[in-house]
Amino acid sequence: MRLYRKPMDDINFFEKVYQVARLIPPGRVTSYGAIANYLGTKGSARMVGWAMQACEKAKPPVPAHRVVNRQGLLTAKFHFGGERMAQMLENEGVKVVDDKVKDFKTVYWDPSVELAL
């Protein structure tokens, strides 16, 4: 089920990414590539990463800490200032060991599955 107020064609790419990221439940994570695939732009995981880097002032806030790489690595941790990304995930019940989500497949949230019509 797609939960957008405007047709997707009327929203810029970064805002589309933010809308999907805002739907990730606490205690779950997804990948840059999964968001790109859901938006129909498979292969643009890097652009999703750029959107996450630019989301600091987005309203409402974007839970960028819930977006990791396809292996569960916290590749954006330096944007959060050290261990903050891991701490935010752990506060939600996601275990992180050596900058990698433990039990990644268990906490993985795939928007193509979770938001399917």
C-alpha positions in Angstrom: 0.0 0.0 0.0 1.5 3.3 -1.1 0.9 6.1 1.4 1.6 9.3 -0.6 -0.4 12.5 -0.5 0.6 13.6 -4.0 1.2 11.5 -7.1 4.8 10.3 -7.1 5.4 12.1 -10.4 4.8 15.4 -8.6 7.4 14.8 -5.9 11.2 15.2 -6.4 13.4 12.1 -5.9 14.7 13.0 -2.5 11.2 13.6 -1.1 10.1 10.2 -2.5 13.1 8.7 -0.6 12.1 10.5 2.6 8.5 9.4 2.3 9.6 5.8 2.1 12.1 6.1 4.9 9.5 7.6 7.2 7.5 4.4 6.9 10.3 2.2 8.3 9.1 1.0 11.6 11.3 1.5 14.7 13.4 -1.6 15.3 13.6 -2.4 11.6 16.1 -1.4 8.9 16.2 -1.3 5.1 18.8 -0.7 2.5 19.5 2.1 0.1 19.0 -0.3 -2.8 15.7 -1.5 -1.4 14.3 2.0 -1.4 15.7 2.6 -4.9 14.1 -0.6 -6.1 10.7 0.3 -4.5 10.8 3.7 -6.2 11.3 2.0 -9.6 14.9 3.3 -9.9 16.9 0.1 -9.4 20.6 0.9 -9.5 20.3 4.3 -7.9 21.2 3.2 -4.3 23.9 5.9 -4.3 21.3 8.6 -5.0 19.3 7.3 -2.0 22.4 7.6 0.1 22.8 11.2 -1.1 19.2 11.9 -0.1 19.9 10.4 3.3 22.9 12.7 3.7 20.7 15.7 2.8 17.7 14.9 5.1 18.9 16.7 8.2 16.4 19.6 7.8 13.6 17.6 6.2 10.2 18.1 7.8 8.8 15.9 9.2 12.1 14.3 10.3 13.5 11.3 8.4 14.8 8.3 10.3 18.0 8.0 8.2 19.6 5.8 10.9 17.3 3.0 9.8 18.8 2.9 6.3 22.0 0.8 5.9 23.8 -0.9 3.1 22.7 -4.2 1.6 24.9 -6.2 4.0 23.7 -4.3 7.1 26.8 -2.2 7.5 26.4 1.3 9.0 28.1 3.0 6.1 26.7 6.4 7.0 27.8 6.3 10.6 30.3 9.2 10.2 27.4 11.5 9.2 25.9 10.8 12.6 29.1 11.6 14.5 30.8 8.5 15.6 28.6 5.9 17.4 25.4 7.8 17.3 23.8 5.8 14.5 24.5 2.5 16.3 23.2 4.0 19.5 20.0 5.1 17.8 19.4 1.7 16.3 20.2 0.0 19.6 17.7 2.3 21.4 15.1 0.8 19.1 16.2 -2.8 19.8 18.4 -3.4 16.8 21.6 -5.0 17.8 24.8 -3.6 16.2 28.2 -5.4 16.4 31.3 -3.9 14.7 29.2 -1.4 12.8 27.0 -4.1 11.3 23.3 -4.9 12.1 23.2 -8.3 13.8 20.5 -10.6 12.6 20.1 -8.3 9.5 17.7 -10.6 7.8 15.4 -10.7 10.8 15.1 -6.9 11.2 15.2 -6.2 7.4 12.2 -4.2 6.1 11.7 -4.4 2.4 9.4 -1.7 1.2 8.5 -3.7 -2.0 7.1 -6.4 0.3 5.8 -4.3 3.2 4.1 -1.7 1.1 2.8 -3.9 -1.7 -0.7 -3.2 -2.8 
